[in-house]
Amino acid sequence: MRRVAWGLQARCDSSWCCLILFLFSNSTRDARRFFGISLLGLIATVGIGSVVGSVVGNYYAVFVAFGVMFIIFLIALLTAFITGFRGFVNALPTLIEELRGRAPLGGTEVPPCLTRYFGGRATEVLGRLYSRSLIITFIAIFILIIMSGGLALWLMIGPSLSLNELMYAISLFIKEVSTALGTSVDIALGVLGVVVTVVFSLGSLLIGSDAAGIEVLGMVRDVRFHSLTWFSIAIILIIVSIMLPPTISIVLIAPIILTITISLTTYLTLATTVIEHMQLPRSNQGD
């Protein structure tokens, strides 16, 4: 599977294709195995379910099974995507201008498309990675929440409903969610705000705590202000979401806050690695 990813990566003509395939090929073996099993399960569910549904004449169970498998597939995809960032730890010395000649590559192959689209100054490279991580993670989490909510609604309303009954059930479901989950959503958002604050605080304290040199200090400054900007956005979104109906907060605001938290953690991890490499002596090259 990893060789297939490298073969496809050689034909990539866009930064998105190159990044996704590089992350997938450098994810952990368990993550790739989980993704492969979930993909096979999703395909099997569609194939077997269509046959069974046509024979029985009822697609309710098929849709429920498809929803469950699709949620598992999204979780596996997100897991492979996040764990794939470990490949950038060894690829950074090739991508970032400030690191070239400072640290060994570590045996990781860096495809030309990755260097072409993501090579440059440290802050530029990390910024490109962060923006793409933000978009991909948001799409995955947004679809995951929508599918989970749709599956829960489908299980509640049952198999045999007319269009009018379905619309009434949806409106009733939204009303019940807004009434029952109001306090729970506020508490969850408060906890999420604490998590974001801890991530930002620890990141700001740990990054560049022993920085030495003008180049490293400039890098630390840029990383801290980048983190502060997105931390402020996350806190503002949490405050706004508390004032909104719970359904809107769950469907729209919560995925954005979760995305910022995951992407910011990944960004700070890569930034810490960059700063550590920048402080290594130039003679420290892998012999």
Buried (B, 14 or more C-beta within 10 A) or exposed (E): EEEEBEEBBEEBEEBEBBBBBBBBBBBBEEBBBBBEEBBEBBEEBBEEBEEBBEEEEEBBEBBBBBBBBBBBBBBBBBBBBBBBBBBBBBBBBBBBEBBEEBBEBEEBBBBEBBBEBBBBEBBBBBBBBBEBBBEBBBBBBBBBBEBBBBBEBBEEBEEEEEEEEEEEBBEEBBEEBBEEBBEEBBEBBEEBBEBBBEBBEEBBEEBBEEBEEEEBEBBBEBBBEBBEEBBEBBBEBBEEBBEEBBBBBBBBBBBBBBBBBBBBBBBBBBBBBBBBBBBBEEEEEEE
